[in-house]
Amino acid sequence: MNKVKINKKIGKIGKKSQLAYFQLMFLFIRIAVLLLVLFSIVILVHMFINESTNIQKEEINMFTEFLLYSKHGLSHYDKQAGRLYPGILDYAELTNTGLIQAKLDYAFDYGDYKVMAIKFKFNSLVPEVSEIQEFYYNKERYDEWLHLTGLKARITKQFVTKKQRTVNVIIRKEIEIEGIIKEQFFPTKLELTMLSPNT
């Protein structure tokens, strides 16, 4: 009789321990699911804040539009007529590095805080266009930020976004033939490589 009572007590203890084991196992599963949901919420909130406050793409687009559609940009501006020719670049300005640099510095002045650096390069097989050397806006920062793009940027704390944009432009060149000034036009592509640090 005592053996039966002992076996019943052992059976009850075994059932209780199995129940406790399953409860503990489900507790770990619940904690794992809770942590997964918590991390998902944190990631979603971070992505929302990043998307709603990151204006880098718009800055780059605005910079390009200002470059082509403003009289203080690169497009040819006829002072006598008071007319801007969007997308038409003057050959004389492009071959004068000092003049083009002064024009870019005047057009885009961010003060001490530089938010962008750009490399300008023409892709053309026309000899007149291929003579034009690549030029930069904010060259020191461009050289500094260039190595922060790509795989190295994942290790460092400061990230730099690199965007490339190709724009169709026309280069206008004035030539003098028998005392008469004539214009030549060369359609080409202007490749802009833009670097901007993430804030």
N, C-alpha and C positions, 0 to 999 in steps of 0.2 A: 504494500500500500504506500509505503514511504517512497519507494522507487517511482511509482506512478506520479505522485505529487511532485517529486524532484524533476522528472521528465517534463511535466506540464510547465513548471516554473522555467526550466531551461528553454522550452519551446516558446514561452511568452517573451523571455529575454531575447531569444534569437529573432523573433518577429519584430520586437521593438528596435533592436539594433539594425535590422534590415530597413525598417521604416526610417530610422534616423539617417542611415547611409543614403537612401534615396532622396530624403529631404536636403541633405548636405550637397548631394550631387546637383539637384535642381537649383539650389542656392547659387552654386558656382556658375551654372548656365545663365541664371537670371542676372548675376553680376556682369558676366561677359556681354550679354545682350545690352544691358544698361550702359556699359562702357562704350560699346559700339555706337549706340544711339547718341551718347554724349559727344564722342569724337566727330560723328557726322554733323551734329549741330554746330560744333565749333568750326569745322571746315566750311560749312555752308555760310555761316556768319562772316568768316574771314573772306570768302570769295565774294560775298555781297558787298562788303566794305571796300574791297580792292577794286571791284568793277565800278562801284558808284563814285569812288574818289580818285581813280586813276584817269588822268586826262592826257596822258602821254601821247596816245594815238591822235587825239584831236590837236595837240600842240604841233605835232609833226605835219599833219595835214594843213593846218593853218599857216605854218611856216612856208610850206611849198606854195600854197595859194598866194600868200603875200609876195613871195619871190617872183611869181609870174604875172600877177595882176595889179601890182602897185607901182607907182612911178618912182618909188624909192628902192624898188627891187632890181632885178637883172634885166627886165624887159626894156626895149628901146623906148625912150621918151623924147619926142620931138618938142624942144622948147619953143621954137618959133610958132608951131601950130598949136602947142599946148595939148598934144594928143599922145596917148600911150598906145603902144602896139604890143598887146599881150602875147607872150610866147616867141617874140622876135628879139633876139639878142644881138647886140652890136659887136662886131668882130674887133674893132679898135679897143673897146673896153675890155674884152676878154683876153686880149694879148698883153694888156698893160696890167701886170700883177699888182702894182701899187694902187692903181685906180680901182680895180675890182675889189681889192681888200678893203679899201676905204669905203667903198659903196656898201659892202656887206656889213662892215662895222657900224656904219651910220644907220642902215636899215634895221638891224637887229641888235639893239643894245640892251643886254640883260644886267648891266652893272657888274658887280663883283661875283654874283652868283650866276655861273654859266649853266644853262639848262640844256644846251644842245651843241653838237659839233657835227659838221657836215663836210663830206668830200664830194666835189663836183668833177665829173669826168664825162667827156664826150665820146660816144661810140659812133665812128663814121669812117668810111674808106676814102672820103674826099680829102685830097691833100691839104687844102686850106683849113679844114676842120681838124685834121689830125695834128696840125702844127700847134693847136691850142693845148697848152699844158693843163693838167688837172690842178685845181685850186681848192682851197679849204676855207671854211668859216670856223674859226676857233681851233686852229691846227694843233696847238699844244695839248688841249683837252682831248682832241681826237686821238692823238698818239697815246695819251695816257689811258683813255677809256677803251681803246681797241682791244687790248689784251684781257679786259674784264668781260668780254662777250664770250659765249661758247661754254666749254666745259669748266674753265677756270673760274667763271663767275659763280658756279655752284658752290665753290669752296669759300670764296671771299664773302664778306658781309655786304658789300655794295654790289648791286647788280646793275648792269647797263643793258638797255634795250637797243637792238640794232635793227633798223628798218632800211630796206632798199626800195627805191621808187624810180621808175624810168618815165621820163616825160618827153613827149615829142615837141621839139622846138625848131625854129628856123634861125639860122645865123645870117645876119645882114652885113655885107661888106661893101664899102664904098671904094670904087676904083676910078681913076682919072684916065680917060681916053680922049686924046686930042683936045685937051683943055675942058672937056665936059665930064662932070662927075656922074657916074652911073652906079647903080646898085646891083649887086649880085646876091642871090639868096640860096642858101644851102640847107635843105631839110636834114635834120639829124636827131639823134636821141641823146638826151642829157640824163646821165645816171647819177642819182643822189644816194649816197650812203650816209644815213643819219644815225648818230649815237646820242642817247639821252639817258642820264642816270635815273634809276628808280628812286623815288623819294619816300 
